Amino acid sequence: MADSEAVKALSGLLNGIAQSVYYGNSEITEELLKDELYPGVSPEEFHTLYDKMRGLLKSVAMADMDQAQLEAFLTAQTRKQGGGGTTSEQAAALARFWKGHRSRVRESLLAQSRWEPALRGLSWRVDLQTANSRGQTSNSPVALVELELGRNGQASEFVCLEFDELKINQVLKKMAEIQENIDSIVHHN
C-alpha cells in the first residue's frame, strides 16, 4: 500500500470508528471497515489495528486532550517498545483526526452521558395551609415544589409536589446521605 493510500485508509478507519462509537451510526461495522479500507489485510491483523486505534481514540476522547496533551500522549505512544506502540504515521493521522473532530466527539460524549428526562427547572415556595382537605383549619407551613422535566427536542412536563415539615426533613436527610456517599466515592478515588 502506497504511503498516501495508507494515510487515507487510516483516516478512513478513524472516521469509521468515530461514526460507529461516537456518532451512533450502526451501519459502520468493523467488518465493513476492513472490507472497504483494508481488503488485503488478514482479519487478525486488521482486528489488532482496529482495537489499537479504537483504544487510542477512546483515551484521547475520554481525556478531552488539547493539542499539547495530545502531542505528549502520541510521543509516548510512538516511543513504546514492542507491538503496543504506534507508528509516526498513525500518530500523525490521529492528531489530524482529533484536530478536526474534537468538539463533535466531545458533544457526542456529553449527549451520551445525560440522563433523560432531564431537570430543566425548579421553583418552590413556602405557603401556609389554611385548611386541609376536610375543611379543618390548619395554619401549618407547606413547601410547594414545581419541577420542569423534559427530553431534548420535546416540550416540558411539570410535576408539582407538596411537602409538610416532616417530609421536607426526610428529603433533606436523604440528600445529606447522597452527598456523603458521593463525597466518600470522590475522596476514595
C-alpha positions in Angstrom: 0.0 0.0 0.0 1.5 3.4 -1.0 2.0 6.0 1.7 -0.8 8.2 0.6 -3.1 5.3 0.4 -2.1 4.1 3.9 -2.8 7.6 5.3 -6.2 7.7 3.6 -7.1 4.2 4.9 -6.0 5.2 8.4 -8.0 8.4 8.3 -11.0 6.4 7.0 -10.6 3.9 9.8 -10.6 6.7 12.4 -13.6 8.3 10.8 -15.4 4.9 10.8 -14.6 4.3 14.4 -15.9 7.7 15.3 -19.1 7.1 13.3 -19.7 3.8 15.0 -18.7 4.6 18.6 -19.4 8.4 19.0 -21.9 9.4 16.3 -24.3 6.4 16.6 -24.0 5.1 13.0 -24.8 1.4 13.5 -24.2 0.7 9.8 -20.5 1.2 10.2 -19.1 -2.1 11.5 -15.6 -3.5 11.9 -16.2 -5.9 9.0 -17.3 -3.1 6.7 -14.2 -1.0 7.6 -11.9 -4.0 6.9 -13.6 -4.8 3.6 -13.6 -1.2 2.4 -10.3 0.1 3.7 -8.0 -2.9 4.2 -9.2 -5.7 1.9 -5.7 -7.2 1.5 -5.0 -7.4 5.3 -5.8 -10.6 7.3 -8.7 -10.4 9.7 -6.4 -10.8 12.7 -4.1 -8.0 11.6 -7.0 -5.7 10.9 -8.6 -6.5 14.3 -5.3 -5.7 16.0 -5.1 -2.3 14.2 -8.8 -1.6 14.8 -8.5 -2.3 18.5 -5.4 -0.2 18.8 -6.8 2.8 17.0 -10.1 2.5 18.9 -8.3 2.4 22.2 -6.1 5.4 21.3 -9.1 7.4 20.2 -11.0 6.4 23.3 -8.1 7.5 25.5 -7.9 10.8 23.7 -11.6 11.4 23.8 -12.2 10.5 27.4 -9.4 12.9 28.5 -10.6 15.5 26.0 -7.0 16.2 25.2 -5.9 19.6 24.0 -3.1 19.8 21.4 -0.3 19.9 24.0 -1.7 16.9 25.8 -2.3 15.0 22.6 1.3 15.7 21.4 2.8 14.4 24.6 0.5 11.3 24.6 1.3 10.5 21.0 5.0 11.0 21.6 4.8 8.5 24.4 2.9 6.1 22.2 5.5 6.2 19.4 8.3 5.6 21.9 6.7 2.4 23.3 8.8 -0.7 22.7 7.3 -3.8 21.1 3.9 -4.1 19.4 2.0 -1.8 21.8 3.2 1.4 20.4 2.1 3.4 17.4 4.0 4.4 14.2 4.7 8.0 13.5 2.2 7.8 10.6 -0.6 6.5 13.0 0.2 9.3 15.5 0.1 11.9 12.7 -3.3 10.6 11.4 -4.7 10.5 14.9 -3.5 14.1 15.5 -5.1 15.3 12.3 -8.3 13.5 13.1 -8.6 14.8 16.6 -7.9 18.4 15.5 -11.0 18.2 13.2 -13.3 16.1 15.3 -12.6 17.1 19.0 -15.6 19.3 19.5 -18.0 16.9 17.8 -16.8 13.9 19.7 -17.0 15.9 23.0 -20.6 16.9 22.2 -21.4 13.3 21.5 -19.9 12.1 24.7 -21.8 14.7 26.7 -25.1 13.8 25.0 -24.5 10.1 25.7 -23.8 10.8 29.4 -27.0 12.8 30.0 -29.9 11.2 31.8 -33.3 11.6 30.2 -35.6 13.1 31.1 -33.5 16.0 32.5 -34.5 18.5 35.1 -34.9 21.8 33.2 -36.1 23.9 36.0 -37.2 24.0 39.6 -39.2 26.6 41.5 -40.5 26.4 45.1 -42.2 28.5 47.7 -43.5 28.1 51.3 -47.2 28.7 52.0 -49.4 28.5 55.0 -52.1 25.8 54.6 -55.2 27.5 56.0 -57.4 24.4 55.7 -57.0 20.7 54.9 -59.0 18.6 52.5 -61.7 18.0 55.1 -62.2 21.8 55.7 -60.5 21.9 59.1 -58.3 24.9 59.8 -54.6 24.2 60.0 -52.2 27.2 59.6 -49.3 24.8 59.1 -46.5 25.6 56.6 -46.2 23.6 53.4 -43.5 23.7 50.7 -44.7 23.7 47.1 -42.2 22.5 44.6 -42.6 22.6 40.8 -40.2 20.5 38.7 -39.8 21.1 35.0 -38.8 17.9 33.3 -38.0 17.3 29.6 -36.3 15.4 26.9 -34.2 17.0 24.1 -36.5 18.4 21.4 -39.7 17.8 23.3 -42.0 20.0 25.4 -41.5 20.2 29.1 -43.7 18.3 31.6 -44.4 19.9 35.0 -44.6 18.0 38.3 -46.0 19.7 41.4 -45.1 18.4 44.8 -46.4 19.4 48.2 -44.4 18.7 51.4 -45.1 19.3 55.0 -42.3 19.9 57.6 -41.8 16.2 58.3 -41.5 15.3 54.5 -39.0 18.2 54.0 -36.8 16.9 56.8 -36.9 13.4 55.3 -35.9 14.8 51.9 -33.1 16.8 53.4 -31.8 13.8 55.3 -31.8 11.7 52.1 -30.0 14.4 50.2 -27.3 14.6 53.0 -26.9 10.8 52.7 -26.5 11.1 49.0 -23.9 13.8 49.4 -22.0 11.8 52.0 -21.9 8.8 49.6 -20.7 11.0 46.7 -18.0 12.5 48.9 -16.8 9.1 50.1 -16.5 7.9 46.5 -14.8 11.1 45.3 -12.4 11.1 48.2 -11.8 7.4 48.0 -10.6 7.6 44.4 
